[in-house]
Amino acid sequence: MEGLEQAGYSDATILEIGSGVGHLHQTLLEQGAASAVGIDLASRMIEEARRWAGERNLSNRTDYVQGDFMEIKDSLHDADVTVLDKVVCCYPDADGLVHASLSKTGRVYALTYPRDRWYVRLMMGLAALMMIIIRSDFRPYVHAPERIENWIVESGFNKLYQNNNLVWLTQVYVKPSI
Ligand SMILES: C[S@@+](CC[C@H](N)C(=O)[O-])C[C@H]1O[C@@H](n2cnc3c(N)ncnc32)[C@H](O)[C@@H]1O
């Protein structure tokens, strides 16, 4: 929210990929964004997001799509602001996901993903082991932050904001106006 406030999102259209139960884009809507589309692989996440949107009186400004963003991206409109909050780490092809989501972004690109630290890799490795034990096909990934940053900057965005805690790196990029 801090980085997005610096970038500005008043009256903006929002695309949140891997939107979970929708708290982030719903908060942006309550604070001045115009409308939001939330995409998630998990039908339960989409159900909850719709329910929360109803409780927050945001149903008429939200649209939810269940599916893999990489498979449905061509059917989606571009947005002023794209958000991927802890999503790049759920997807093996970070290059494809970042480039495809950048191509949908008009002005602001915001993402949170894991830092490349030994203890983060250890945690993700243990989480992957747990997934194998419980026979889930989900795997977490630590993609190199410098590669992600290069892809975004090479696509014409400037980094406006960065913050981190021990595990997560949050960055907000803005496309300069012509
Ligand atoms: C760790 S959760 C984060 C959810 C939410 N952004 C949050 O911070 O609470 C990652 C979410 O991304 C979704 N996801 C991962 N890859 C996706 C993809 N390719 N397309 C759509 N959703 C995806 C997962 O289903 C999951 O709900």
The ligand as an SDF file (V2000), in Angstrom:
LIG
                    3D

 27 29  0  0  0  0  0  0  0  0999 V2000
    0.6640  -17.0890   -1.7520 C   0  0  0  0  0  0  0  0  0  0  0  0
   -0.9040  -16.8240   -2.4570 S   0  0  0  0  0  0  0  0  0  0  0  0
   -1.0470  -15.0610   -2.3170 C   0  0  0  0  0  0  0  0  0  0  0  0
   -2.4740  -14.5970   -2.4010 C   0  0  0  0  0  0  0  0  0  0  0  0
   -2.6590  -13.0760   -2.2510 C   0  0  0  0  0  0  0  0  0  0  0  0
   -1.9880  -12.3550   -3.2960 N   0  0  0  0  0  0  0  0  0  0  0  0
   -2.1810  -12.6310   -0.9110 C   0  0  0  0  0  0  0  0  0  0  0  0
   -1.1020  -12.0400   -0.8070 O   0  0  0  0  0  0  0  0  0  0  0  0
   -2.8870  -12.9240    0.0700 O   0  0  0  0  0  0  0  0  0  0  0  0
   -0.5720  -17.0440   -4.1830 C   0  0  0  0  0  0  0  0  0  0  0  0
   -1.8440  -17.0870   -5.0100 C   0  0  0  0  0  0  0  0  0  0  0  0
   -1.5080  -17.0110   -6.3990 O   0  0  0  0  0  0  0  0  0  0  0  0
   -2.3340  -17.8960   -7.1150 C   0  0  0  0  0  0  0  0  0  0  0  0
   -1.6270  -18.1870   -8.3730 N   0  0  0  0  0  0  0  0  0  0  0  0
   -0.3940  -18.7120   -8.5260 C   0  0  0  0  0  0  0  0  0  0  0  0
   -0.0510  -18.8140   -9.8250 N   0  0  0  0  0  0  0  0  0  0  0  0
   -1.1220  -18.3200  -10.5230 C   0  0  0  0  0  0  0  0  0  0  0  0
   -1.3980  -18.1530  -11.9160 C   0  0  0  0  0  0  0  0  0  0  0  0
   -0.5300  -18.5320  -12.8520 N   0  0  0  0  0  0  0  0  0  0  0  0
   -2.5840  -17.6140  -12.2780 N   0  0  0  0  0  0  0  0  0  0  0  0
   -3.4950  -17.2560  -11.3270 C   0  0  0  0  0  0  0  0  0  0  0  0
   -3.2880  -17.3850   -9.9930 N   0  0  0  0  0  0  0  0  0  0  0  0
   -2.1170  -17.9110   -9.6010 C   0  0  0  0  0  0  0  0  0  0  0  0
   -2.5330  -19.0590   -6.1650 C   0  0  0  0  0  0  0  0  0  0  0  0
   -3.6960  -19.7990   -6.4680 O   0  0  0  0  0  0  0  0  0  0  0  0
   -2.6270  -18.3770   -4.8170 C   0  0  0  0  0  0  0  0  0  0  0  0
   -3.9490  -18.0510   -4.4410 O   0  0  0  0  0  0  0  0  0  0  0  0
  1  2  1  0
  2  3  1  0
  2 10  1  0
  3  4  1  0
  4  5  1  0
  5  6  1  0
  5  7  1  0
  7  8  2  0
  7  9  1  0
 10 11  1  0
 11 12  1  0
 11 26  1  0
 12 13  1  0
 13 14  1  0
 13 24  1  0
 14 15  1  0
 14 23  1  0
 15 16  2  0
 16 17  1  0
 17 18  1  0
 17 23  2  0
 18 19  1  0
 18 20  2  0
 20 21  1  0
 21 22  2  0
 22 23  1  0
 24 25  1  0
 24 26  1  0
 26 27  1  0
M  CHG  2   2   1   9  -1
M  END
$$$$
